[in-house]
Amino acid sequence: MRTDETREARDTRGEILRLLCVSAATISDLAPRLGISRNAVRAHLDRLEAEGLVRYQVVRRGVGKPAHEYRLTDTGEAEISRAYLPLLVQLLALLEHETTPAELERLLRAAGRGLAAGGPPPRGALRERVEAASAFLKTLGGIGGVEKDGEGWRITAVCCPVGTLVPRQPLICKAVEALLAELTAAPVLEACDRGPHPKCHFHVRRGPEGGSAPRSAHAAR
């Protein structure tokens, strides 16, 4: 996005990109979520469209005039994570060349556990820990939610902070798996969709102590 604009405008456009990453939306959908007028949303979308970050299609929802439904372009999806992507790509390429797959997975898991140090310590019942972990993912750029999954919970995320790396290096999901295991103090199993538009799925199960958080190095911070 352009740099000759106010921080507030950049933040608003960034939030629009994050909302459209979750699902396509009309101006009427976006205005109440952003807390700004329809005209203001339209102006932001016009700028994002001019920059090639969003596109729209005409849809009809029941009676009344057709609406413009906006969604991200491929460029828009990349915009959310472009700041760190080149460095990560090069780092992963180096690690792939210098290590075995098993060693690469070990290093990625260690990186995920290290990242958890900046997140909330695992406290409360499993659901509380899972929701706190999902919220922490959002601070890193991921967008998603939490759903009941049998005896545990499922964290689903679109526009995962490392999603664009997954098609070329599927083991990257193991770093997020380890991160969530630390944040929830519970067993976590990734089941990510590694297609052209990756979607992250992490199944969080109850540990041997049931719903309360077991003590761990992270929890003891």
Rosetta blueprint (number, residue, H / E / L):
1 M L
2 R L
3 T L
4 D L
5 E L
6 T L
7 R H
8 E H
9 A H
10 R H
11 D H
12 T H
13 R H
14 G H
15 E H
16 I H
17 L H
18 R H
19 L H
20 L H
21 C H
22 V H
23 S L
24 A L
25 A E
26 T E
27 I H
28 S H
29 D H
30 L H
31 A H
32 P H
33 R H
34 L H
35 G L
36 I L
37 S L
38 R H
39 N H
40 A H
41 V H
42 R H
43 A H
44 H H
45 L H
46 D H
47 R H
48 L H
49 E H
50 A H
51 E L
52 G L
53 L L
54 V E
55 R E
56 Y E
57 Q E
58 V E
59 V E
60 R L
61 R L
62 G L
63 V L
64 G L
65 K L
66 P L
67 A E
68 H E
69 E E
70 Y E
71 R E
72 L E
73 T L
74 D H
75 T H
76 G H
77 E H
78 A H
79 E H
80 I H
81 S H
82 R L
83 A L
84 Y L
85 L H
86 P H
87 L H
88 L H
89 V H
90 Q H
91 L H
92 L H
93 A H
94 L H
95 L H
96 E H
97 H H
98 E H
99 T L
100 T L
101 P H
102 A H
103 E H
104 L H
105 E H
106 R H
107 L H
108 L H
109 R H
110 A H
111 A H
112 G H
113 R H
114 G H
115 L H
116 A H
117 A H
118 G H
119 G L
120 P L
121 P L
122 P L
123 R L
124 G L
125 A E
126 L H
127 R H
128 E H
129 R H
130 V H
131 E H
132 A H
133 A H
134 S H
135 A H
136 F H
137 L H
138 K H
139 T H
140 L L
141 G L
142 G L
143 I E
144 G E
145 G E
146 V E
147 E E
148 K E
149 D E
150 G L
151 E L
152 G E
153 W E
154 R E
155 I E
156 T E
157 A E
158 V E
159 C L
160 C L
161 P L
162 V L
163 G H
164 T H
165 L H
166 V L
167 P L
168 R L
169 Q L
170 P L
171 L L
172 I H
173 C H
174 K H
175 A H
176 V H
177 E H
178 A H
179 L H
180 L H
181 A H
182 E H
183 L H
184 T H
185 A L
186 A L
187 P L
188 V E
189 L E
190 E E
191 A L
192 C L
193 D E
194 R L
195 G L
196 P L
197 H L
198 P L
199 K E
200 C E
201 H E
202 F E
203 H E
204 V E
205 R L
206 R L
207 G E
208 P L
209 E L
210 G E
211 G L
212 S E
213 A L
214 P L
215 R L
216 S L
217 A L
218 H L
219 A L
220 A L
221 R L
